[in-house]
Amino acid sequence: MSEKNNFILYFSRADENYAVGYLEKGNTEVVAETISQILNCDKFKVEPAIPYAKDYATCIEEAKQRQETHSAPILGRVPDLSSYETIYVGAPVYWGDMPEEMVTALKEVDLTGKRIRPFVTHEGSGLANIPYQLQELCPAALVEEGLAIRGSHLGTSEDKIVCWVERGKVYEKKSS
């Protein structure tokens, strides 16, 4: 299987995070980098046009407001994903959903016929509503089993990530 058939589209935020304090790199970005190393694939980080506050309490209120207004512009454009078969979509869980910036990004691309493998970081909500959001945003794609990593357990989650990625691979039959 050509690993270049995979692409990672993700959103991640550093600064103050719930239960883990201040981070130089967001938890979701760490998971995305691990998946990228396993698959040797391309990735794109969705960046908010209006950065979130550095402190957690203000950030989650900003996230709630963006979800309510469906207003979250992003920097840059999502690359053309037409040549990829599987899209790994990663995000932290904000109020049970993806950050609105991921919704903005997903509305920019056509994922018809793609396999979508969601992964999230959280502190107790698991995958939350994100698989259903993906099905709604990408109705012509196949949303597969997701991966939920508790941010405070990220340091001991590499095996879980590897197992999940390996389970999702589709191998070509060997020719005799």
C-alpha positions as CSV (number, residue, x, y, z in Angstrom):
1,M,0.0,0.0,0.0
2,S,1.3,3.4,-0.9
3,E,1.4,5.5,2.2
4,K,1.0,8.6,0.0
5,N,-2.7,7.6,-0.3
6,N,-3.1,9.0,3.3
7,F,-3.4,12.6,4.4
8,I,-3.8,14.2,7.8
9,L,-6.0,17.3,8.2
10,Y,-6.0,18.6,11.8
11,F,-6.6,21.5,14.2
12,S,-4.6,21.8,17.4
13,R,-4.1,24.5,20.0
14,A,-1.2,24.9,22.4
15,D,-1.1,27.3,25.4
16,E,-3.2,26.4,28.5
17,N,-5.1,23.1,28.2
18,Y,-7.5,21.5,30.6
19,A,-5.9,19.1,33.1
20,V,-2.4,19.4,31.6
21,G,-1.4,23.1,32.0
22,Y,0.5,25.1,29.4
23,L,1.7,23.3,26.3
24,E,4.3,24.3,23.7
25,K,2.5,22.1,21.2
26,G,-1.1,21.0,21.2
27,N,-2.1,17.5,22.1
28,T,-3.8,16.9,18.7
29,E,-0.7,18.1,16.9
30,V,1.4,15.5,18.8
31,V,-1.1,12.7,17.7
32,A,-1.1,14.0,14.1
33,E,2.8,13.9,14.0
34,T,2.8,10.4,15.4
35,I,0.3,9.2,12.7
36,S,2.4,11.1,10.1
37,Q,5.5,9.3,11.2
38,I,3.8,5.9,11.1
39,L,2.4,6.4,7.6
40,N,5.0,8.8,6.2
41,C,2.2,10.9,4.8
42,D,1.4,14.6,4.2
43,K,-0.5,16.7,6.7
44,F,-2.0,20.2,7.0
45,K,-2.7,22.1,10.2
46,V,-5.8,24.2,10.1
47,E,-5.0,27.6,11.7
48,P,-7.6,30.0,13.0
49,A,-7.5,33.5,11.4
50,I,-8.4,34.8,14.8
51,P,-6.2,33.1,17.4
52,Y,-7.8,31.7,20.5
53,A,-6.8,33.2,23.9
54,K,-3.9,31.6,25.7
55,D,-5.8,30.9,28.9
56,Y,-8.2,28.0,28.9
57,A,-11.3,29.6,30.3
58,T,-11.4,32.4,27.7
59,C,-10.5,29.9,25.0
60,I,-13.5,27.7,25.6
61,E,-15.8,30.6,25.7
62,E,-14.4,31.8,22.4
63,A,-14.9,28.3,21.0
64,K,-18.5,28.2,22.2
65,Q,-19.2,31.6,20.6
66,R,-17.7,30.5,17.3
67,Q,-19.8,27.3,17.3
68,E,-23.0,29.3,18.0
69,T,-22.3,31.8,15.2
70,H,-20.7,29.3,12.8
71,S,-18.0,31.9,12.3
72,A,-14.4,30.7,12.3
73,P,-12.3,31.8,9.3
74,I,-9.0,30.0,8.8
75,L,-5.6,31.0,7.5
76,G,-4.7,29.7,4.1
77,R,-6.6,27.1,2.0
78,V,-6.8,23.4,2.6
79,P,-4.7,21.6,-0.1
80,D,-6.2,19.6,-2.9
81,L,-7.1,16.2,-1.4
82,S,-8.4,14.6,-4.6
83,S,-5.4,12.3,-5.0
84,Y,-5.7,10.8,-1.4
85,E,-7.9,7.8,-0.5
86,T,-7.9,8.2,3.3
87,I,-8.1,11.4,5.2
88,Y,-7.2,11.4,8.9
89,V,-9.2,14.2,10.5
90,G,-8.0,15.4,13.9
91,A,-9.2,17.9,16.5
92,P,-9.7,18.5,20.2
93,V,-13.2,18.3,21.4
94,Y,-14.8,21.7,22.1
95,W,-18.3,21.6,23.7
96,G,-18.8,18.1,22.3
97,D,-17.9,19.0,18.7
98,M,-14.9,19.9,16.5
99,P,-13.6,23.4,16.7
100,E,-15.5,25.5,14.2
101,E,-12.3,26.1,12.2
102,M,-12.4,22.4,11.3
103,V,-15.9,22.8,10.0
104,T,-14.8,25.7,7.9
105,A,-11.9,23.7,6.5
106,L,-14.1,20.6,5.7
107,K,-16.6,22.8,3.9
108,E,-13.8,23.8,1.5
109,V,-13.0,20.3,0.3
110,D,-14.8,17.5,-1.5
111,L,-14.3,14.2,0.3
112,T,-16.7,12.2,-1.9
113,G,-15.6,8.6,-1.9
114,K,-12.8,9.1,0.7
115,R,-12.3,7.1,3.9
116,I,-12.3,9.5,6.9
117,R,-10.6,8.3,10.1
118,P,-11.3,10.7,12.9
119,F,-9.0,11.2,15.9
120,V,-9.6,13.5,18.8
121,T,-7.9,14.6,22.0
122,H,-10.1,15.2,25.1
123,E,-10.3,15.0,28.9
124,G,-13.3,12.9,29.3
125,S,-15.7,13.2,26.3
126,G,-14.2,10.6,24.1
127,L,-15.1,11.1,20.4
128,A,-18.2,13.0,21.5
129,N,-20.3,14.2,18.5
130,I,-17.4,14.3,16.0
131,P,-18.1,11.2,14.0
132,Y,-21.7,12.4,13.5
133,Q,-20.5,15.9,12.5
134,L,-18.2,14.3,9.9
135,Q,-21.0,12.2,8.5
136,E,-23.1,15.4,8.2
137,L,-20.3,17.5,6.7
138,C,-19.1,14.7,4.4
139,P,-22.1,12.6,3.5
140,A,-20.5,11.0,0.4
141,A,-17.5,9.8,2.4
142,L,-17.1,6.7,4.6
143,V,-16.5,7.7,8.3
144,E,-14.6,4.9,10.0
145,E,-13.8,4.0,13.5
146,G,-12.2,6.9,15.4
147,L,-9.5,7.3,18.0
148,A,-9.9,9.2,21.2
149,I,-6.8,10.1,23.3
150,R,-7.1,11.7,26.7
151,G,-4.7,14.6,26.6
152,S,-3.4,14.0,30.1
153,H,-2.5,10.4,29.0
154,L,-0.8,11.5,25.7
155,G,2.6,10.5,27.0
156,T,1.6,6.8,27.3
157,S,-0.6,6.6,24.2
158,E,1.8,5.8,21.4
159,D,0.9,2.1,21.3
160,K,-2.8,2.9,21.2
161,I,-2.2,5.3,18.3
162,V,0.0,2.7,16.4
163,C,-2.6,-0.1,16.9
164,W,-5.4,2.2,15.6
165,V,-3.5,3.3,12.5
166,E,-2.5,-0.3,11.7
167,R,-6.1,-1.6,12.0
168,G,-7.1,1.0,9.4
169,K,-4.6,0.1,6.8
170,V,-5.9,-1.7,3.7
171,Y,-3.2,-4.0,2.3
172,E,-3.1,-5.1,-1.3
173,K,-3.0,-8.8,-1.9
174,K,0.5,-10.2,-2.7
175,S,0.9,-11.4,-6.3
176,S,2.1,-14.9,-6.6
